Structure formats: structure tokens, C-alpha cells
């Protein structure tokens, strides 16, 4: 297994596959039982995973409260990543928590210090701006993150779902260690400029949803069984007018996986990892079986012909439907292929 290198304030060599912890508490329905989440975290540690990703948004803080104490005994050998700038904040007369994007410097500091408390630590190894608040110059948000770094509260700086141009603006303020954005065979917008910018600047590209939100796994999700709060209900690619087309592509993907003697998820992850030695795959799962399946991708090397066949099957406009609805697309700052 070849490790991946992180730089710019985080001089670690890490496992090529990190663990996204969001699924334990957020986005796909009710939180999983605590013991189930802990079993996956401990199994990932035992298997050699060295980067774990959470955020203030996930479960409006409950994910950090779960992950931080569980990983505390292992901090010397792992990278703990979290995010701010998009959090649950009290809104309206009743003060109910709602998702709010706020990149003002004072909010960035508030979010970071609250995350430190929930995680039970005085130092977050890698801290991302979860979304760029387009009302605030990226230079202002990153400038505050750099001050938190100088104070020792942050080890390295990251951005999420920003364009190559915005990454370069941010990098001019302070070195950015990682860009975390969606990237998989069915979401290839990173190839429009972000991957190249990361290569030029020495920034790690952390690919979330590298198994296509479950579609590129062994058994594609049944949309009828989605929880009422599953975020995929709002994503066009899972809508009735798009999903059958996308499922048809999976039949060919599974056949190619069978040729390679691997699972569909491993094939998808191996494609992502083949895009550069600073690319890190960030799948999330709540199931031990899926965790071990995903980690098996590090032992798979795809030849040029197989990579080309995958790139052709899942060409940038192969998946039907946009990856986010109009509201979601308005909140990101990424180059997008037309749906």
C-alpha cells in the first residue's frame, strides 16, 4: 500500500482511504446507534486508517461529540479533520437550529472553538471552511483560519467545494493543505480545473462521496426505501426521470468489476486513487462489511486500458441529472458539467 502525503502544515503520510464520519449522525436518516458507530471507528483504526473526517454541521455537533472521544487515545497516529463555516445555528422566534453558512471571521473563530470543545481537544489537525460564504471575501475567512493556525488551534487549513480560482485566491493568503470536494466516476467536475490546481500548488484533493453516494456499490440504493430525511431525496440524479438511466450504467460497471476480480465499490475507489498521489478517497459508511470492502481498493491497481474504459463509460455527462438541486448548486463554488 502506497501512502499519500499531506503538506502545508500537515506533514503526514496517510492511508489513501480516509473515513468520512458524517453518516453516523447526519444526512442519510436517523443517527445510527452509538455502539454501531464506535465499532466502525475502531475497525477502521485496526485496519490502518489514519484520517477521520467530521464537521460542526453533522448532527449539529453530535458527530464531533461522538468522534472526538473515540479517537482521543489514538491522536498521535491519526489526522483528525473537522469543518466550520456551515453549522447549526438558532434561527427564528423559537430558536430552532438550522443550517447556516457564515464565513465572517468572528463566526469562523466561534465555530472552531466550539468544535475544539465538542471534540475534547485543543488542536484540530486539519480544519476546513465547509462552504465559502460568497458574501464574505475568501481572503477574510482564510485569514481568520490562518490566525487560528498561528495560535495552535489548527494544524493545517482546508477548503471544501470551491473552484480552482477560489483555491488560488485562498492559497495566496495562506498555504492550503487540502481541498475536499465531491469526486467519483459519476461526478467528475473536479477534472475541470481543481485537480490540476491542486497538483500545481501541492494541495491534497480529498474526494468525498467517491462511491457515488452508494450508487457505485454492489447494490445500488432503492430510492423508495430512502428515509424521509435522506438528502438524496433532493438530488436530481435519484429522481424518477434520471435514476433508471443511471442504474443502467451500473450494469456495465459491475461487469467491468467482475473482469477485474473486484467489487464495484473497489473499482470506483481505485479509479479515484489513480488520479494522483495526493488524491485521498473519503467514503463514509456505517457498516463493517462496506468498510472492509472499501479498504480493499488500496490493493487494486488499474491498467491504462481499464482506466480508459471506466472514463468512457462514466464520461463527464454520463450520469443523468445534476449532482445537487438548484439550492445546493447555489451554495457551492465549483466548476460543473452541464446536466
Steps between C-alpha positions, in 0.01 A plus 500: 500500500635840399424773750396850400682817602345807659699822522465871576477469876415130515807298412343158533493195281154350523300201384360570150146445629370715784175448691218749463305499825196702387285192442495418871298811585386688194354518150377145435233465767499435873836478679631147535530349848810618684645150537465438127685823419775419749544153354562650155741760638699237690505263202633782281776569752588131514516487119750786484278796408680817604266789410151550644266773381220671690339847507313736728198464269463124537225434749540867599806408705407151614734338247799682644390399851497137385819497296728712717500285816512177297816611321665677795722205602635476143571865420872443469456283193197652323391820329179642649316726256198720562324794335335830580329781316183293449341407831172462685399838641184612685270672252161663545280565803526145630874482459491167320836394358524543124788463257671836451795589275700777666859575406550817701828490694327518838276207401797293379664550840177418684453182297857384550498557874165322535637205301807482721274475804276232349795298376666522840829627362704820479617435142326395177752352258318609183226764505287576195279788400196281433347739247619832368256769610488702180399812693845498663828521305676164518808691612321613817382151596837338430680784676317417822576132455868592463482690829350195670783297351758743638341459843543122476130420489525374140780296348417554133240680290248351259221613270195314376302526175686796353625565149861500385491880482378532859758247617774713345366816666494323837848355451637851446389581857622181669614158379203268460572137587187335359202562276206275581233474232284238338678278248409161361441330169154654482605848627811595304481878526832502692666435163390844378787667681514417870713187470753685286510797737559265792789336315659836425465630857584175679153481653344165588166430330265322743221341297174465688222270378749301287249214476236732354286523814467123493408460134842361404481228764396138463131575549374837381273680747125448481358851486164377632673396821668836564436648842287814498810703595735338250670779304490290185126565479584854387773400253391492135703190414275293727176639357271273299585671171876444546568202723409217259757631251765509770417147614544375144859630503562298814437172319806571283697617803431174684607299197829685487552442873445129446767503228743660745416255777389776736180650634326796332590729792866400482504573127353845560745578779799374303409737216499796740830398660661465157457873435812599693712422802348790696142383442336351809167316481249581775214249502262487792321193630320369803555134410808291580454301180511814289797639693713194425376489140605862450842454656570210265531754217853591608617161373352554155709651220315580178683491169467778245245310293269444796528862609408611150204263485372639829555857387306427182213319673467774759588790273442840665140525379414131533303532822156644439403797715695762692687391813313757717168674465497872422532599866797268552673623186457862612691419820812355338770672299609221269534457128209280387430304185154582359245240608 
